[in-house]
Protein backbone atom coordinates (compact mmCIF):
# COMPACT_ATOMS: atom_id res chain seq x y z
CA UNK A 1 0.00 0.00 0.00
CA UNK A 2 1.19 3.50 -0.83
CA UNK A 3 0.11 6.40 1.37
CA UNK A 4 0.00 9.97 0.09
CA UNK A 5 -0.58 12.87 2.46
CA UNK A 6 -1.30 12.86 6.17
CA UNK A 7 -4.32 11.00 7.57
CA UNK A 8 -4.82 13.67 10.23
CA UNK A 9 -5.42 16.28 7.52
CA UNK A 10 -5.97 14.58 4.14
CA UNK A 11 -4.55 11.38 2.69
CA UNK A 12 -5.12 8.69 0.09
CA UNK A 13 -3.98 5.13 0.64
CA UNK A 14 -3.69 3.29 -2.66
CA UNK A 15 -3.78 -0.42 -2.10
CA UNK A 16 -4.20 -3.66 -3.93
CA UNK A 17 -5.22 -3.80 -7.57
CA UNK A 18 -8.20 -6.11 -7.84
CA UNK A 19 -8.20 -5.88 -11.65
CA UNK A 20 -6.81 -3.42 -14.20
CA UNK A 21 -9.74 -1.08 -13.49
CA UNK A 22 -10.52 -1.74 -9.79
CA UNK A 23 -8.28 -0.85 -6.90
CA UNK A 24 -8.56 -0.56 -3.13
CA UNK A 25 -8.34 3.14 -2.23
CA UNK A 26 -8.92 4.67 1.18
CA UNK A 27 -9.50 8.39 1.65
CA UNK A 28 -8.78 10.05 4.97
CA UNK A 29 -9.66 13.50 6.27
CA UNK A 30 -9.37 14.89 9.80
CA UNK A 31 -8.21 11.47 11.02
CA UNK A 32 -11.36 9.75 9.74
CA UNK A 33 -11.52 7.10 7.02
CA UNK A 34 -14.07 8.34 4.50
CA UNK A 35 -14.16 5.05 2.59
CA UNK A 36 -14.98 2.74 5.49
CA UNK A 37 -18.14 1.50 3.76
CA UNK A 38 -16.75 1.05 0.22
CA UNK A 39 -13.12 1.31 -0.81
CA UNK A 40 -13.14 -0.46 -4.19
CA UNK A 41 -12.55 2.34 -6.65
CA UNK A 42 -13.09 2.27 -10.39
CA UNK A 43 -9.67 3.64 -11.33
CA UNK A 44 -10.49 5.54 -14.56
CA UNK A 45 -13.22 7.57 -12.83
CA UNK A 46 -11.29 8.12 -9.61
CA UNK A 47 -8.20 9.24 -11.52
CA UNK A 48 -10.35 11.80 -13.40
CA UNK A 49 -11.90 13.12 -10.17
CA UNK A 50 -8.51 13.35 -8.47
CA UNK A 51 -6.87 15.21 -11.36
CA UNK A 52 -9.83 17.57 -11.64
CA UNK A 53 -9.84 18.37 -7.91
CA UNK A 54 -6.09 18.92 -7.94
CA UNK A 55 -6.36 21.40 -10.82
CA UNK A 56 -9.24 23.26 -9.14
CA UNK A 57 -7.41 23.57 -5.83
CA UNK A 58 -4.03 24.41 -7.38
CA UNK A 59 -5.73 27.09 -9.52
CA UNK A 60 -7.58 28.42 -6.45
CA UNK A 61 -10.89 27.74 -8.23
CA UNK A 62 -12.51 26.83 -4.92
CA UNK A 63 -14.93 29.39 -3.51
CA UNK A 64 -13.84 31.54 -0.56
CA UNK A 65 -15.45 31.00 2.82
CA UNK A 66 -19.19 31.64 2.42
CA UNK A 67 -19.78 32.83 5.98
CA UNK A 68 -16.49 34.15 7.41
CA UNK A 69 -18.03 35.11 10.74
CA UNK A 70 -19.04 31.50 11.50
CA UNK A 71 -17.23 28.35 12.60
CA UNK A 72 -16.57 25.58 10.06
CA UNK A 73 -19.19 23.43 11.77
CA UNK A 74 -21.81 26.19 11.50
CA UNK A 75 -20.86 26.73 7.87
CA UNK A 76 -21.42 23.03 7.15
CA UNK A 77 -24.84 23.13 8.80
CA UNK A 78 -25.86 26.27 6.88
CA UNK A 79 -24.75 24.74 3.58
CA UNK A 80 -26.60 21.52 4.40
CA UNK A 81 -29.77 23.49 5.11
CA UNK A 82 -29.43 25.47 1.87
CA UNK A 83 -31.58 23.88 -0.83
CA UNK A 84 -30.51 26.09 -3.74
CA UNK A 85 -27.66 26.06 -6.21
CA UNK A 86 -25.65 28.20 -3.78
CA UNK A 87 -24.47 25.16 -1.81
CA UNK A 88 -23.45 23.31 -4.97
CA UNK A 89 -20.60 25.80 -5.37
CA UNK A 90 -19.09 24.24 -2.24
CA UNK A 91 -19.68 20.54 -2.92
CA UNK A 92 -16.42 18.62 -2.65
CA UNK A 93 -15.05 15.06 -2.73
CA UNK A 94 -17.88 13.77 -4.87
CA UNK A 95 -15.65 11.07 -6.22
CA UNK A 96 -17.98 8.15 -6.95
CA UNK A 97 -19.42 5.44 -4.77
CA UNK A 98 -16.43 5.22 -2.46
CA UNK A 99 -17.51 8.44 -0.73
CA UNK A 100 -21.28 8.27 -1.12
CA UNK A 101 -21.58 7.93 2.66
CA UNK A 102 -20.05 11.39 3.19
CA UNK A 103 -21.53 14.84 2.68
CA UNK A 104 -18.68 17.29 2.18
CA UNK A 105 -18.04 20.88 1.27
CA UNK A 106 -14.86 22.88 0.83
CA UNK A 107 -13.84 26.50 0.75
CA UNK A 108 -10.67 28.52 0.80
CA UNK A 109 -9.45 30.77 3.52
CA UNK A 110 -5.67 30.62 3.91
CA UNK A 111 -6.06 26.84 3.77
CA UNK A 112 -8.36 24.54 1.90
CA UNK A 113 -11.03 23.80 4.50
CA UNK A 114 -12.97 20.57 4.05
CA UNK A 115 -16.03 20.17 6.26
CA UNK A 116 -17.85 16.86 6.25
CA UNK A 117 -20.22 14.53 8.03
CA UNK A 118 -21.03 10.89 7.57
CA UNK A 119 -24.52 9.85 6.54
CA UNK A 120 -26.38 6.58 6.53
CA UNK A 121 -26.39 3.48 8.69
CA UNK A 122 -23.40 1.78 10.20
CA UNK A 123 -21.72 4.85 11.70
CA UNK A 124 -19.60 4.73 14.81
CA UNK A 125 -21.69 6.15 17.66
CA UNK A 126 -19.13 8.93 18.26
CA UNK A 127 -19.44 10.05 14.63
CA UNK A 128 -23.24 10.33 14.46
CA UNK A 129 -24.27 13.94 13.88
CA UNK A 130 -20.71 15.22 14.16
CA UNK A 131 -19.14 17.61 11.66
CA UNK A 132 -15.44 17.10 10.97
CA UNK A 133 -13.02 19.71 9.73
CA UNK A 134 -9.79 19.21 7.79
CA UNK A 135 -7.48 22.12 7.01
CA UNK A 136 -4.83 21.58 4.36
CA UNK A 137 -2.56 24.04 2.57
CA UNK A 138 -3.93 24.09 -1.00
CA UNK A 139 -0.62 23.24 -2.65
CA UNK A 140 -0.08 20.31 -0.27
CA UNK A 141 -3.56 19.00 -1.06
CA UNK A 142 -2.95 19.27 -4.81
CA UNK A 143 0.46 17.59 -4.51
CA UNK A 144 -1.07 14.71 -2.53
CA UNK A 145 -3.67 14.19 -5.25
CA UNK A 146 -1.12 14.46 -8.05
CA UNK A 147 1.13 11.83 -6.44
CA UNK A 148 -1.76 9.41 -5.99
CA UNK A 149 -2.99 10.00 -9.55
CA UNK A 150 0.51 9.38 -10.90
CA UNK A 151 0.53 6.00 -9.19
CA UNK A 152 -2.96 5.22 -10.52
CA UNK A 153 -1.76 6.15 -14.02
CA UNK A 154 0.96 3.52 -13.89
CA UNK A 155 0.75 -0.11 -14.90
CA UNK A 156 -1.01 -2.53 -12.58
CA UNK A 157 1.31 -5.17 -11.16
CA UNK A 158 0.11 -8.69 -11.85
Secondary structure as the mmCIF struct_conf table of DSSP 4:
data_model
#
loop_
_struct_conf.conf_type_id
_struct_conf.id
_struct_conf.beg_label_comp_id
_struct_conf.beg_label_asym_id
_struct_conf.beg_label_seq_id
_struct_conf.end_label_comp_id
_struct_conf.end_label_asym_id
_struct_conf.end_label_seq_id
STRN STRN1 UNK A 2 UNK A 6
TURN_TY1_P TURN_TY1_P1 UNK A 7 UNK A 9
STRN STRN2 UNK A 10 UNK A 17
BEND BEND1 UNK A 18 UNK A 21
STRN STRN3 UNK A 22 UNK A 29
TURN_TY1_P TURN_TY1_P2 UNK A 30 UNK A 31
STRN STRN4 UNK A 32 UNK A 33
TURN_TY1_P TURN_TY1_P3 UNK A 34 UNK A 35
BEND BEND2 UNK A 36 UNK A 37
STRN STRN5 UNK A 40 UNK A 42
HELX_RH_AL_P HELX_RH_AL_P1 UNK A 43 UNK A 58
TURN_TY1_P TURN_TY1_P4 UNK A 59 UNK A 60
BEND BEND3 UNK A 62 UNK A 62
HELX_LH_PP_P HELX_LH_PP_P1 UNK A 63 UNK A 63
STRN STRN6 UNK A 64 UNK A 64
HELX_LH_PP_P HELX_LH_PP_P2 UNK A 65 UNK A 65
BEND BEND4 UNK A 66 UNK A 66
TURN_TY1_P TURN_TY1_P5 UNK A 68 UNK A 69
BEND BEND5 UNK A 70 UNK A 70
HELX_RH_AL_P HELX_RH_AL_P2 UNK A 72 UNK A 81
BEND BEND6 UNK A 84 UNK A 84
HELX_RH_AL_P HELX_RH_AL_P3 UNK A 85 UNK A 88
TURN_TY1_P TURN_TY1_P6 UNK A 89 UNK A 90
STRN STRN7 UNK A 91 UNK A 91
BEND BEND7 UNK A 96 UNK A 96
HELX_RH_3T_P HELX_RH_3T_P1 UNK A 97 UNK A 99
TURN_TY1_P TURN_TY1_P7 UNK A 100 UNK A 101
STRN STRN8 UNK A 102 UNK A 108
BEND BEND8 UNK A 109 UNK A 111
STRN STRN9 UNK A 112 UNK A 118
BEND BEND9 UNK A 120 UNK A 122
HELX_RH_3T_P HELX_RH_3T_P2 UNK A 125 UNK A 127
TURN_TY1_P TURN_TY1_P8 UNK A 128 UNK A 129
STRN STRN10 UNK A 132 UNK A 136
HELX_RH_AL_P HELX_RH_AL_P4 UNK A 138 UNK A 153
BEND BEND10 UNK A 154 UNK A 154
HELX_LH_PP_P HELX_LH_PP_P3 UNK A 155 UNK A 157
#
